[in-house]
Amino acid sequence: MNWDIFTLHTRIVKPQTLARIMFLATYLYYGSNLLYLTPKKPLRKSDLPKLMGLKTKTFYSFWAEVTGVYIWEQPDGTLKMPSLFRRGTLKKRKRDAESLRYQKIYIEAMRQLYKQTPAAKHCHLGYIFLMFPFLNWKFNVMCWNPYETELGKIQPMSLNELCSAIGYNTSQRARLLEALKKLTYRDGDIPRHLFSFVTGGGCNLGDAKMFVNPRVIYRGNNWHRVEILGTF
């Protein structure tokens, strides 16, 4: 699944709402903007609370925020999403304008992350998606220059800098870090983390650097270049 990280990043949406939108986008029918539970069963509004694991009040709060903006209920009861989400392939021209705007996410891993995150913690999952405009498209590290292709020129972002960039209170960074550490999915029988963190000799929490598991999210065109990161 691909999504336009810049268009969505600039729109006002609650972090928990963003996480829930991203989960629903994994149900897009291939090459279409319609949502399907199975290849033969379209998703309907009545299916969503159970599928999303939301209580009735929470679901209707979510629905009020997204209906007519990110999800439309059509006259026949089917649901559709805007073109900033795509399930399908992008043009293969190297680093063209379209491919650089989109972030690739692996559907099964995304669903696992969502389902293993309690509804009350969806905000932390949403903050992750707000970080992705800063994800280096080649090396999967959070940085100030995400389109840099030379390893020696990358300018990594610290945890403090990332918090400021996404509007998260830096005084609460330990809470965010703890939440990020708990985000896992299963790769076969092996549990995997979404993030890993690197600290210097002083182990200052605010200076920690972050890289993302390419088995879940990867923007580049040479997955094997960063395959080893998934091990960590």
Secondary structure as GFF3:
##gff-version 3
##sequence-region A 1 232
A	DSSP	beta_strand	2	4	.	.	.	ID=ss1
A	DSSP	alpha_helix	5	9	.	.	.	ID=ss2
A	DSSP	alpha_helix	15	25	.	.	.	ID=ss3
A	DSSP	beta_strand	36	38	.	.	.	ID=ss4
A	DSSP	beta_strand	41	42	.	.	.	ID=ss5
A	DSSP	three_ten_helix	45	47	.	.	.	ID=ss6
A	DSSP	alpha_helix	48	52	.	.	.	ID=ss7
A	DSSP	alpha_helix	56	66	.	.	.	ID=ss8
A	DSSP	beta_strand	72	73	.	.	.	ID=ss9
A	DSSP	beta_strand	79	80	.	.	.	ID=ss10
A	DSSP	beta_strand	85	86	.	.	.	ID=ss11
A	DSSP	alpha_helix	97	101	.	.	.	ID=ss12
A	DSSP	beta_strand	102	104	.	.	.	ID=ss13
A	DSSP	alpha_helix	107	115	.	.	.	ID=ss14
A	DSSP	three_ten_helix	119	121	.	.	.	ID=ss15
A	DSSP	alpha_helix	122	131	.	.	.	ID=ss16
A	DSSP	three_ten_helix	132	134	.	.	.	ID=ss17
A	DSSP	three_ten_helix	151	153	.	.	.	ID=ss18
A	DSSP	alpha_helix	159	166	.	.	.	ID=ss19
A	DSSP	three_ten_helix	170	172	.	.	.	ID=ss20
A	DSSP	alpha_helix	173	181	.	.	.	ID=ss21
A	DSSP	beta_strand	184	187	.	.	.	ID=ss22
A	DSSP	beta_strand	190	193	.	.	.	ID=ss23
A	DSSP	beta_strand	195	198	.	.	.	ID=ss24
A	DSSP	three_ten_helix	205	207	.	.	.	ID=ss25
A	DSSP	beta_strand	209	212	.	.	.	ID=ss26
A	DSSP	three_ten_helix	223	225	.	.	.	ID=ss27
A	DSSP	three_ten_helix	227	231	.	.	.	ID=ss28
###
